Amino acid sequence: MTTEQPQGIAALDRSDERVRHQEGLAGVFLSFVDRVRSGDLGMLPVVVGLILISVVFSSLNPVFLAPNNLVNLLFDCATVGVISLGIVCVLMLGEIDLSVGSMSGFASALVGVLWVNMGWPVAGAIVVAVAAGMTVGAIYAFLLNRLGMPSFISSLAGLLAILGMQLYILGPTGSINLPYASALVSFGQVLIMPAWLSHCLALLPGLILILSGLSTMRRRRAANLTGQPMTNLVVKAVALTALLQFAVYYLNLGRGVPWMFGFFVLLVVILNYGLTRTKWGRSMFAVGGNREAARRSGINVRQIYTSAFVLCSTLAAIGGVLSAARLATSSQQAGAGDINLNAIAAAVIGGTSLFGGRGSAYSALLGIIVIQSISNGLTLLNLSSSLRYMITGAVLAIAVIVDSLARRSRVSHGRA
């Protein structure tokens, strides 16, 4: 036993060294395999799920992968996706907000009442709706930080209260039609990026990947640490750029890339930068991983909770505004149904851990594409919505199981 252990450690060291210094496609592949073996699955389960969904639905109905159908799918992704982006923030802290659906419906109602019924400028109505979301998030944070009320209870109470306010301000008619020719409705239904602009924007992620990678390499060399070879970085950037360029090309065969989806992606990029490149983001991960350890290290834990809940409710309100634009109406049904559950499910399916401490802004993007793909595919097959609920529930359960197993694997490898 004593003689085998050093040999095993030496073998692991040689394996790590091989992964670290292997260049090109082989190096990227070995690095990926090493992360998967250690339990760091990243976006792999979601990507595999999307491929399976695409293969199944396209074989049953070829219209599923038609360019214009995918464009409509992206329009639908943006509304709930923005709400799910806020859910990522609270889940990373091990908390929850059950009222995001009601908050989005209330924001939608505020826009309709202030803009159409009271004659406010649409910009003013949107500002009030977003401010309402910020206020609700601040209230949840206060109840948690000062009174110790669990977020599950406070947001459940908020769900009922906000839903009541939505029904009250809409009045007996229960529905307000928004001006169809307005810029807001056009943004939610018909506005498409020019083809040249969408192709230019598709170049940015690869460029950013290279620049950030070079910056990381310089910092590691300054600290006398080894980093990934330049060849690996270039391979990743080229592969990402090629994938995005093909996606944009294919969408432009139809109507093109929706501006509303571009706005959603912009919010994802901004939040991702905040989580990965700022002190606030590092504090979010620290508090989600171990609240007491974060407090003892000097992090203002209450401030972090406040920022997460305010962001969550604010993004829910923005999602409600986008939903009103998409449907050209503010009604009692806005924010109801499965909006709330889909937003939470998208974050979890995309890879955000229910245990806190792990998550990504891209979780909301990939997760909502999975959910909307299932919904869109079943609609094309003219199947009952009951199947959509059952399939989405099964996918959510699988995502949580995968997260739990990966968490155990990370603990066994000392990377939790």
C-alpha positions as CSV (number, residue, x, y, z in Angstrom):
1,M,0.0,0.0,0.0
2,T,2.7,2.4,0.9
3,T,4.6,1.8,-2.3
4,E,1.6,2.1,-4.6
5,Q,0.4,5.5,-3.3
6,P,3.5,7.5,-4.4
7,Q,3.3,5.8,-7.8
8,G,-0.4,6.8,-8.1
9,I,0.4,10.4,-7.2
10,A,3.2,10.4,-9.7
11,A,0.9,9.1,-12.4
12,L,-1.6,11.8,-11.7
13,D,1.2,14.4,-11.8
14,R,2.3,13.1,-15.1
15,S,-1.3,13.2,-16.4
16,D,-1.7,16.8,-15.3
17,E,1.6,17.7,-16.9
18,R,0.5,16.0,-20.1
19,V,-2.8,17.9,-20.1
20,R,-1.0,21.2,-19.3
21,H,1.6,21.0,-22.1
22,Q,-0.3,19.3,-24.9
23,E,-1.1,21.8,-27.6
24,G,-3.7,22.1,-30.3
25,L,-6.9,20.0,-30.6
26,A,-5.4,17.2,-28.5
27,G,-4.6,19.6,-25.7
28,V,-8.1,21.1,-25.7
29,F,-9.7,17.7,-25.7
30,L,-7.5,16.4,-22.9
31,S,-8.2,19.4,-20.8
32,F,-11.9,18.9,-21.3
33,V,-11.7,15.2,-20.4
34,D,-9.8,16.1,-17.2
35,R,-12.5,18.6,-16.1
36,V,-15.3,16.1,-16.8
37,R,-13.5,13.4,-14.8
38,S,-13.2,15.7,-11.9
39,G,-16.9,16.5,-11.9
40,D,-16.7,19.9,-13.6
41,L,-19.2,19.2,-16.3
42,G,-19.8,22.8,-17.2
43,M,-22.3,23.2,-20.1
44,L,-21.8,19.7,-21.4
45,P,-25.2,18.2,-20.2
46,V,-27.1,21.2,-21.7
47,V,-25.3,20.9,-25.0
48,V,-26.0,17.2,-25.2
49,G,-29.6,17.8,-24.3
50,L,-30.0,20.4,-27.0
51,I,-28.5,18.1,-29.6
52,L,-30.9,15.3,-28.6
53,I,-33.9,17.6,-28.6
54,S,-33.0,18.9,-32.1
55,V,-32.5,15.4,-33.5
56,V,-35.8,14.1,-32.1
57,F,-38.0,17.0,-33.0
58,S,-36.5,17.6,-36.5
59,S,-36.9,13.9,-37.3
60,L,-40.6,14.1,-36.3
61,N,-41.2,17.5,-38.0
62,P,-38.5,19.1,-40.3
63,V,-40.0,22.5,-39.7
64,F,-38.5,22.5,-36.2
65,L,-35.0,23.4,-37.6
66,A,-36.4,25.8,-40.3
67,P,-34.7,29.2,-40.0
68,N,-37.9,31.2,-39.4
69,N,-39.1,28.8,-36.7
70,L,-35.8,29.2,-34.9
71,V,-36.2,33.0,-35.1
72,N,-39.6,32.8,-33.5
73,L,-38.0,30.5,-30.8
74,L,-35.4,33.2,-30.0
75,F,-38.1,35.8,-29.7
76,D,-39.8,33.6,-27.1
77,C,-36.6,32.8,-25.3
78,A,-35.8,36.5,-24.6
79,T,-38.9,37.2,-22.4
80,V,-38.5,34.3,-19.9
81,G,-34.7,34.2,-20.3
82,V,-34.3,37.7,-18.8
83,I,-36.3,36.6,-15.8
84,S,-34.2,33.4,-15.5
85,L,-31.1,35.5,-15.5
86,G,-32.2,37.1,-12.2
87,I,-33.0,33.7,-10.8
88,V,-29.3,32.7,-11.4
89,C,-28.2,35.5,-9.0
90,V,-30.3,34.3,-6.0
91,L,-29.7,30.6,-6.6
92,M,-26.0,31.2,-6.5
93,L,-26.5,32.3,-2.9
94,G,-28.6,29.3,-2.1
95,E,-31.8,31.4,-2.0
96,I,-34.9,31.5,-4.1
97,D,-37.5,34.1,-5.4
98,L,-40.8,32.5,-6.1
99,S,-42.5,35.8,-7.1
100,V,-40.6,36.5,-10.4
101,G,-43.6,35.5,-12.5
102,S,-46.0,37.8,-10.6
103,M,-43.4,40.6,-10.7
104,S,-43.1,40.3,-14.4
105,G,-46.9,40.3,-14.7
106,F,-47.2,43.4,-12.5
107,A,-44.5,45.2,-14.5
108,S,-46.4,44.4,-17.7
109,A,-49.6,45.8,-16.1
110,L,-47.9,48.9,-15.0
111,V,-46.7,49.6,-18.5
112,G,-50.2,49.1,-19.9
113,V,-51.9,51.3,-17.3
114,L,-49.5,54.1,-17.3
115,W,-48.8,54.2,-21.0
116,V,-52.2,53.5,-22.5
117,N,-54.8,54.4,-19.9
118,M,-53.0,57.4,-18.3
119,G,-51.1,58.7,-21.3
120,W,-47.6,58.6,-19.9
121,P,-44.6,58.4,-22.3
122,V,-43.7,54.7,-22.8
123,A,-40.2,55.4,-21.4
124,G,-41.6,56.8,-18.2
125,A,-43.9,53.8,-17.8
126,I,-41.0,51.4,-18.3
127,V,-38.9,53.3,-15.7
128,V,-41.7,53.0,-13.1
129,A,-42.1,49.3,-13.8
130,V,-38.4,48.6,-13.4
131,A,-38.3,50.8,-10.2
132,A,-41.1,48.7,-8.8
133,G,-39.0,45.6,-9.4
134,M,-36.0,47.1,-7.6
135,T,-38.2,48.1,-4.6
136,V,-39.6,44.5,-4.3
137,G,-36.1,43.0,-4.3
138,A,-35.0,45.5,-1.7
139,I,-37.9,44.5,0.5
140,Y,-37.0,40.8,0.2
141,A,-33.4,41.5,1.1
142,F,-34.5,43.6,4.2
143,L,-36.7,40.7,5.4
144,L,-33.8,38.3,5.1
145,N,-31.0,40.5,6.4
146,R,-32.8,42.2,9.3
147,L,-35.6,39.9,10.3
148,G,-34.2,36.5,9.2
149,M,-37.2,35.6,7.1
150,P,-36.4,32.8,4.7
151,S,-36.6,33.9,1.1
152,F,-39.0,31.0,0.3
153,I,-41.6,32.5,2.7
154,S,-41.1,36.2,1.8
155,S,-41.2,35.6,-1.9
156,L,-44.2,33.3,-1.6
157,A,-46.0,36.1,0.3
158,G,-44.8,38.5,-2.3
159,L,-46.1,36.3,-5.1
160,L,-49.6,36.6,-3.7
161,A,-49.4,40.3,-2.8
162,I,-48.0,41.3,-6.2
163,L,-50.5,39.2,-8.1
164,G,-53.2,41.0,-6.1
165,M,-51.8,44.4,-7.1
166,Q,-51.7,43.3,-10.7
167,L,-55.3,42.3,-10.8
168,Y,-56.3,45.6,-8.9
169,I,-54.6,48.0,-11.3
170,L,-55.9,46.2,-14.4
171,G,-59.4,46.6,-13.1
172,P,-62.5,44.7,-14.3
173,T,-61.5,44.6,-18.0
174,G,-58.4,42.6,-17.1
175,S,-56.6,43.4,-20.3
176,I,-55.1,46.4,-22.1
177,N,-54.0,46.3,-25.7
178,L,-50.8,48.1,-26.5
179,P,-50.4,50.2,-29.7
180,Y,-49.4,47.7,-32.3
181,A,-47.5,50.2,-34.4
182,S,-45.4,51.4,-31.4
183,A,-41.7,51.0,-31.2
184,L,-42.0,48.8,-28.1
185,V,-44.3,46.3,-29.8
186,S,-42.2,46.3,-32.9
187,F,-39.2,45.6,-30.8
188,G,-40.9,42.5,-29.3
189,Q,-42.4,41.2,-32.5
190,V,-40.6,42.2,-35.7
191,L,-37.4,44.1,-35.3
192,I,-34.4,42.1,-36.7
193,M,-30.7,43.0,-36.8
194,P,-29.1,43.7,-40.2
195,A,-27.2,40.7,-41.5
196,W,-23.9,42.5,-41.5
197,L,-24.3,43.6,-37.9
198,S,-25.2,40.2,-36.6
199,H,-22.1,38.7,-38.3
200,C,-19.9,41.4,-36.8
201,L,-21.3,40.8,-33.3
202,A,-20.7,37.0,-33.8
203,L,-17.0,37.8,-34.1
204,L,-16.8,39.5,-30.7
205,P,-17.0,36.4,-28.4
206,G,-13.9,34.8,-30.1
207,L,-12.0,38.1,-29.9
208,I,-12.9,38.6,-26.3
209,L,-11.8,35.0,-25.5
210,I,-8.4,35.6,-27.0
211,L,-7.9,38.9,-25.3
212,S,-9.0,37.7,-21.9
213,G,-6.8,34.5,-22.4
214,L,-3.8,36.6,-23.2
215,S,-4.4,38.8,-20.2
216,T,-4.6,35.7,-18.0
217,M,-1.4,34.2,-19.5
218,R,0.5,37.5,-18.8
219,R,-0.6,37.5,-15.2
220,R,0.3,33.9,-14.7
221,R,3.7,34.4,-16.2
222,A,4.3,37.4,-14.0
223,A,3.5,35.1,-11.0
224,N,5.8,32.4,-12.4
225,L,2.9,30.1,-13.0
226,T,2.2,27.9,-16.1
227,G,-0.8,28.5,-18.3
228,Q,-2.5,26.9,-21.2
229,P,-0.6,27.0,-24.6
230,M,-1.4,29.8,-27.0
231,T,-2.4,27.2,-29.6
232,N,-5.2,25.9,-27.3
233,L,-6.6,29.4,-26.9
234,V,-6.6,30.0,-30.6
235,V,-8.4,26.6,-31.3
236,K,-11.1,27.5,-28.8
237,A,-11.6,31.0,-30.2
238,V,-11.7,29.7,-33.8
239,A,-14.2,26.9,-33.0
240,L,-16.5,29.3,-31.1
241,T,-16.4,31.9,-33.9
242,A,-17.1,29.3,-36.6
243,L,-20.1,28.0,-34.6
244,L,-21.6,31.5,-34.0
245,Q,-21.0,32.5,-37.6
246,F,-22.8,29.5,-38.9
247,A,-25.7,30.1,-36.5
248,V,-26.0,33.7,-37.7
249,Y,-25.8,32.6,-41.3
250,Y,-28.5,30.0,-40.8
251,L,-30.8,32.5,-39.0
252,N,-30.3,35.0,-41.8
253,L,-31.6,32.5,-44.3
254,G,-34.9,33.3,-42.5
255,R,-35.8,36.6,-40.9
256,G,-32.6,37.0,-39.1
257,V,-31.4,37.6,-35.5
258,P,-34.1,39.4,-33.3
259,W,-33.1,42.6,-31.6
260,M,-34.9,41.4,-28.5
261,F,-32.8,38.3,-28.3
262,G,-29.7,40.4,-28.9
263,F,-30.8,42.5,-25.9
264,F,-31.1,39.4,-23.8
265,V,-27.6,38.2,-24.8
266,L,-26.2,41.6,-23.9
267,L,-27.7,41.3,-20.4
268,V,-26.1,37.8,-20.2
269,V,-22.7,39.2,-21.2
270,I,-22.9,42.0,-18.7
271,L,-23.9,39.7,-15.8
272,N,-21.2,37.2,-16.8
273,Y,-18.6,40.0,-16.7
274,G,-19.8,41.1,-13.3
275,L,-19.7,37.5,-11.9
276,T,-16.3,36.6,-13.4
277,R,-14.3,39.8,-13.5
278,T,-15.4,42.0,-10.5
279,K,-15.0,41.9,-6.8
280,W,-18.8,41.7,-6.5
281,G,-18.8,38.5,-8.5
282,R,-16.1,36.9,-6.4
283,S,-18.1,37.8,-3.3
284,M,-21.2,36.2,-4.8
285,F,-19.4,32.9,-5.3
286,A,-17.8,33.2,-1.8
287,V,-21.1,33.9,0.0
288,G,-22.9,31.1,-1.9
289,G,-20.1,28.6,-1.1
290,N,-19.9,29.4,2.6
291,R,-21.7,32.4,4.1
292,E,-19.9,32.4,7.4
293,A,-16.4,32.0,5.9
294,A,-17.2,34.9,3.5
295,R,-18.3,37.1,6.5
296,R,-15.1,36.3,8.4
297,S,-13.0,37.2,5.4
298,G,-14.5,40.7,5.4
299,I,-17.2,40.4,2.7
300,N,-20.3,42.5,3.4
301,V,-22.7,39.5,3.2
302,R,-25.9,41.6,3.7
303,Q,-24.9,43.9,0.8
304,I,-24.4,40.8,-1.4
305,Y,-27.8,39.4,-0.6
306,T,-29.4,42.8,-1.2
307,S,-27.7,43.1,-4.6
308,A,-28.8,39.6,-5.7
309,F,-32.5,40.1,-4.7
310,V,-32.6,43.6,-6.3
311,L,-31.1,42.3,-9.5
312,C,-33.5,39.3,-9.5
313,S,-36.7,41.4,-9.2
314,T,-35.4,44.1,-11.5
315,L,-34.7,41.6,-14.2
316,A,-38.1,40.0,-13.6
317,A,-39.7,43.5,-14.2
318,I,-37.7,43.9,-17.4
319,G,-38.8,40.5,-18.5
320,G,-42.4,41.6,-17.9
321,V,-41.9,44.6,-20.1
322,L,-40.5,42.4,-22.9
323,S,-43.4,40.0,-22.5
324,A,-45.9,42.9,-22.9
325,A,-44.0,43.9,-26.1
326,R,-44.1,40.4,-27.4
327,L,-47.8,39.9,-26.8
328,A,-48.8,43.5,-27.5
329,T,-51.0,43.4,-24.4
330,S,-51.0,43.7,-20.6
331,S,-53.4,41.3,-19.1
332,Q,-54.2,39.2,-16.0
333,Q,-52.6,36.2,-17.6
334,A,-49.2,38.0,-17.9
335,G,-46.7,36.3,-15.6
336,A,-49.2,33.6,-14.7
337,G,-49.1,29.9,-15.7
338,D,-45.7,28.4,-16.0
339,I,-43.6,31.6,-16.4
340,N,-42.4,31.4,-12.8
341,L,-41.5,27.7,-12.9
342,N,-39.9,27.9,-16.4
343,A,-37.6,30.8,-15.2
344,I,-36.4,28.8,-12.2
345,A,-36.1,25.5,-14.2
346,A,-34.1,27.3,-17.0
347,A,-31.5,28.4,-14.5
348,V,-31.2,25.0,-13.0
349,I,-31.2,23.1,-16.3
350,G,-28.6,25.5,-17.6
351,G,-26.2,24.4,-14.8
352,T,-26.8,26.7,-11.8
353,S,-26.5,24.7,-8.6
354,L,-29.4,24.6,-6.2
355,F,-26.8,24.2,-3.4
356,G,-25.3,27.6,-4.1
357,G,-21.8,28.7,-4.9
358,R,-21.9,27.5,-8.5
359,G,-23.6,29.1,-11.5
360,S,-23.1,31.2,-14.6
361,A,-25.0,33.9,-16.5
362,Y,-24.9,31.6,-19.5
363,S,-27.0,29.1,-17.5
364,A,-30.1,31.2,-18.2
365,L,-29.3,31.4,-21.9
366,L,-28.8,27.7,-22.5
367,G,-31.5,26.6,-20.0
368,I,-34.3,28.7,-21.6
369,I,-33.3,27.5,-25.1
370,V,-33.8,24.0,-23.8
371,I,-37.2,24.7,-22.3
372,Q,-38.5,26.8,-25.3
373,S,-37.2,24.1,-27.7
374,I,-39.3,21.5,-25.9
375,S,-42.3,23.8,-26.0
376,N,-41.8,24.7,-29.6
377,G,-41.3,21.1,-30.8
378,L,-44.4,19.8,-29.0
379,T,-46.5,22.7,-30.4
380,L,-45.3,21.8,-34.0
381,L,-46.4,18.2,-33.3
382,N,-49.8,19.5,-32.1
383,L,-49.4,17.6,-28.9
384,S,-51.0,18.4,-25.6
385,S,-49.4,20.9,-23.3
386,S,-49.6,18.3,-20.5
387,L,-46.6,16.5,-22.3
388,R,-44.6,19.7,-22.1
389,Y,-45.0,19.9,-18.4
390,M,-44.1,16.3,-17.9
391,I,-41.1,16.4,-20.2
392,T,-39.8,19.7,-18.7
393,G,-40.2,18.2,-15.2
394,A,-38.2,15.2,-16.2
395,V,-35.5,17.3,-17.7
396,L,-35.4,19.4,-14.5
397,A,-35.1,16.3,-12.4
398,I,-32.3,15.0,-14.5
399,A,-30.5,18.3,-14.3
400,V,-30.6,18.3,-10.5
401,I,-29.5,14.6,-10.4
402,V,-26.5,15.5,-12.6
403,D,-25.7,18.5,-10.4
404,S,-25.8,16.3,-7.3
405,L,-23.6,13.6,-8.8
406,A,-21.1,16.2,-10.1
407,R,-21.0,17.8,-6.7
408,R,-20.0,14.5,-5.1
409,S,-17.4,13.9,-7.7
410,R,-15.9,17.4,-7.1
411,V,-15.8,16.7,-3.3
412,S,-14.1,13.3,-3.9
413,H,-11.5,15.1,-6.1
414,G,-11.1,18.0,-3.6
415,R,-12.5,20.6,-5.9
416,A,-15.8,21.4,-4.2
